[in-house]
Amino acid sequence: QQQQQQQQQQQQQQQQQRATNCS
């Protein structure tokens, strides 16, 4: 469970960074 949560957080952070980079 801990690993899954960490992975999800990393993915969300990466997506947010991409969104800000695009705009």
Buried (B, 14 or more C-beta within 10 A) or exposed (E): EEEEEEEEEEEEEEEEEEEEEEE
